[in-house]
Amino acid sequence: MKIKYLGHSCFQIFSETQSVVIDPYSDGSVPGLNPLRVKANAVYCSHQHADHNGVSCVEFDGEDTDFTRTQIASWHDDQQGALRGPNTIQVFECEDKHIAHLGDLGCDLDDEQRAQLQDLDVLMIPVGGYFTIDAKQAAKIVLDLKPKCVIPMHYKGENFGYDVLATVDDFLALVPGAQKIDADEIELTDAKGLIVLKFN
């Protein structure tokens, strides 16, 4: 299996024969990102904001997916959705791998949510703050869950992202051992520690 970073909070997860896309961004919704055009077996969105629900940008190939998905209800803010509404954490299982995408999580995890997010092979977590949890909150979640691999998302890059977001560097300073990979994808057999995928 492999994971490809498509920018912002969008990823494509590939099994041996199929793939799913998570949180595709709509055209023009994220500064600096080119229009997204990908093909997959399924697409899943954490919530209905334009930078996460660009379903029309994904072409479906008509096959059923071999990924099992678990949804965990959460909030896009620290006021039980009063500011930005609900958020869905999604956990995918395929080929004995467990991968969690936290979407635009805007608050700390409760005990029940933590229990559902144990033994993860990969955790994709927002780190840029303002709209979501910030670097300090994200680092605490990582230390609590202890996933095998962590991939940060939803931050301001050099040439993309919202100006109000922090860069990934604040998060990297709090979680030691980060690897910046000069590629936009990684094989899960090689995925260990904190990995920053390059957006191409």
C-alpha positions as CSV (number, residue, x, y, z in Angstrom):
1,M,0.0,0.0,0.0
2,K,1.0,3.6,-0.5
3,I,-0.2,7.1,0.4
4,K,0.1,10.1,-1.9
5,Y,-0.2,13.7,-0.8
6,L,-2.4,15.8,-3.1
7,G,-2.2,19.0,-1.1
8,H,-3.9,20.7,1.9
9,S,-5.7,17.8,3.6
10,C,-6.2,15.7,0.5
11,F,-4.6,12.2,0.2
12,Q,-5.0,9.2,-2.0
13,I,-4.5,5.8,-0.4
14,F,-3.7,2.9,-2.8
15,S,-4.1,-0.8,-2.1
16,E,-2.7,-3.3,-4.5
17,T,-5.6,-2.9,-6.9
18,Q,-7.7,0.1,-5.8
19,S,-7.6,3.5,-4.2
20,V,-9.7,6.0,-2.2
21,V,-9.4,9.8,-2.0
22,I,-9.9,11.7,1.2
23,D,-10.9,15.4,1.5
24,P,-10.5,16.6,-2.1
25,Y,-10.5,20.4,-2.4
26,S,-12.8,22.2,-4.8
27,D,-11.3,24.3,-7.6
28,G,-10.0,27.6,-6.3
29,S,-10.7,26.8,-2.7
30,V,-7.1,26.7,-1.5
31,P,-4.6,29.4,-2.5
32,G,-1.7,28.1,-4.6
33,L,-3.2,24.7,-5.5
34,N,-3.9,23.7,-9.0
35,P,-7.3,22.1,-9.9
36,L,-7.5,18.6,-8.6
37,R,-8.2,15.8,-11.1
38,V,-7.8,12.3,-9.9
39,K,-9.4,8.9,-10.5
40,A,-10.3,6.6,-7.6
41,N,-12.8,3.9,-6.5
42,A,-14.3,6.1,-3.8
43,V,-14.0,9.5,-2.2
44,Y,-14.7,10.5,1.4
45,C,-15.0,13.9,3.0
46,S,-14.6,14.9,6.6
47,H,-17.1,17.8,6.3
48,Q,-18.8,20.0,3.7
49,H,-16.5,23.0,3.4
50,A,-15.2,23.7,-0.1
51,D,-11.6,22.9,0.7
52,H,-12.6,19.3,1.8
53,N,-15.6,18.3,-0.3
54,G,-14.5,18.6,-3.9
55,V,-16.2,15.3,-4.9
56,S,-16.7,16.5,-8.5
57,C,-12.9,16.6,-8.9
58,V,-12.6,12.9,-8.5
59,E,-13.5,10.5,-11.4
60,F,-14.9,7.2,-10.3
61,D,-13.9,4.0,-12.1
62,G,-17.1,2.1,-11.2
63,E,-15.6,-0.6,-9.0
64,D,-16.4,-1.3,-5.4
65,T,-13.7,-0.4,-2.9
66,D,-11.9,-3.1,-0.8
67,F,-11.3,-0.5,2.0
68,T,-13.2,-0.9,5.3
69,R,-14.1,2.5,6.8
70,T,-15.0,3.5,10.3
71,Q,-16.4,7.0,11.0
72,I,-15.9,8.8,14.3
73,A,-17.9,11.9,15.0
74,S,-16.0,15.0,16.2
75,W,-16.1,18.8,16.0
76,H,-14.5,21.4,13.7
77,D,-14.0,23.7,16.7
78,D,-13.7,23.7,20.5
79,Q,-17.3,24.8,21.0
80,Q,-19.1,21.6,19.9
81,G,-19.6,22.8,16.4
82,A,-21.0,26.2,17.2
83,L,-18.4,27.9,15.1
84,R,-17.7,25.6,12.2
85,G,-19.9,22.5,12.5
86,P,-19.2,18.8,12.7
87,N,-16.1,16.9,11.6
88,T,-15.8,13.3,10.8
89,I,-12.6,11.3,11.7
90,Q,-12.2,8.4,9.3
91,V,-10.3,5.2,9.9
92,F,-9.5,3.0,6.9
93,E,-8.5,-0.7,7.1
94,C,-7.1,-2.6,4.1
95,E,-4.3,-5.2,3.8
96,D,-3.9,-5.3,7.6
97,K,-3.1,-1.6,7.7
98,H,-5.0,0.9,9.8
99,I,-4.9,4.6,8.6
100,A,-6.7,7.5,10.3
101,H,-7.5,10.9,8.7
102,L,-8.6,13.4,11.3
103,G,-10.1,15.9,8.9
104,D,-10.5,19.4,10.3
105,L,-10.4,18.3,13.9
106,G,-10.8,21.5,16.0
107,C,-10.7,20.1,19.5
108,D,-9.0,17.6,21.7
109,L,-10.0,14.0,21.5
110,D,-12.1,12.5,24.2
111,D,-11.4,9.1,25.8
112,E,-13.8,7.2,23.6
113,Q,-12.3,8.7,20.4
114,R,-8.8,7.9,21.7
115,A,-9.8,4.3,22.3
116,Q,-11.0,4.0,18.7
117,L,-7.7,5.4,17.4
118,Q,-5.3,2.9,18.9
119,D,-2.7,0.8,17.0
120,L,-2.6,3.0,13.9
121,D,-0.1,2.4,11.2
122,V,-0.6,6.0,9.9
123,L,-2.2,9.1,11.4
124,M,-2.9,12.1,9.1
125,I,-3.3,15.1,11.4
126,P,-4.0,18.9,10.9
127,V,-1.3,21.1,12.5
128,G,-1.8,24.6,11.2
129,G,-4.2,26.0,13.8
130,Y,-6.8,28.7,13.4
131,F,-9.4,26.5,11.7
132,T,-8.2,23.3,13.4
133,I,-6.1,22.1,16.3
134,D,-2.7,23.8,16.4
135,A,0.8,22.4,16.6
136,K,0.8,22.0,20.4
137,Q,-2.6,20.2,20.4
138,A,-1.5,18.0,17.5
139,A,1.7,17.0,19.2
140,K,-0.2,16.0,22.3
141,I,-2.5,13.8,20.3
142,V,0.5,12.1,18.6
143,L,2.1,11.5,21.9
144,D,-1.1,10.0,23.3
145,L,-1.9,7.8,20.3
146,K,1.6,6.7,19.4
147,P,0.9,5.8,15.8
148,K,3.7,4.1,13.8
149,C,3.7,7.0,11.2
150,V,2.5,10.6,11.4
151,I,1.8,12.8,8.3
152,P,1.0,16.4,9.1
153,M,-1.6,18.3,6.9
154,H,-3.6,21.5,6.7
155,Y,-0.8,23.9,7.2
156,K,0.7,26.8,5.1
157,G,3.3,25.7,2.7
158,E,5.8,27.8,0.9
159,N,3.6,28.3,-2.1
160,F,0.2,27.1,-1.0
161,G,-2.3,27.3,1.9
162,Y,-4.2,30.0,3.8
163,D,-2.2,32.9,5.2
164,V,-3.8,32.5,8.7
165,L,-2.3,29.0,9.1
166,A,1.0,28.2,10.7
167,T,3.7,26.4,8.8
168,V,4.5,22.8,9.5
169,D,7.7,23.9,11.3
170,D,5.9,24.7,14.6
171,F,4.7,21.1,14.7
172,L,8.1,19.6,13.8
173,A,9.7,21.5,16.6
174,L,7.5,19.6,19.1
175,V,7.7,16.1,17.7
176,P,11.3,15.0,17.3
177,G,12.7,12.8,14.5
178,A,10.9,14.3,11.6
179,Q,11.8,13.3,8.1
180,K,11.1,15.6,5.2
181,I,10.7,13.3,2.2
182,D,11.5,14.7,-1.3
183,A,8.5,13.0,-2.8
184,D,4.7,13.3,-2.6
185,E,4.1,9.6,-1.8
186,I,5.3,6.9,0.5
187,E,5.0,3.1,0.7
188,L,3.5,2.0,4.0
189,T,6.2,-0.6,4.5
190,D,8.6,2.3,4.8
191,A,6.3,4.5,6.9
192,K,7.8,5.1,10.3
193,G,8.0,8.2,12.6
194,L,7.0,11.7,11.5
195,I,7.0,12.2,7.8
196,V,6.5,15.4,5.9
197,L,5.5,14.6,2.3
198,K,6.5,17.1,-0.4
199,F,3.6,18.7,-2.2
200,N,4.4,18.7,-6.0
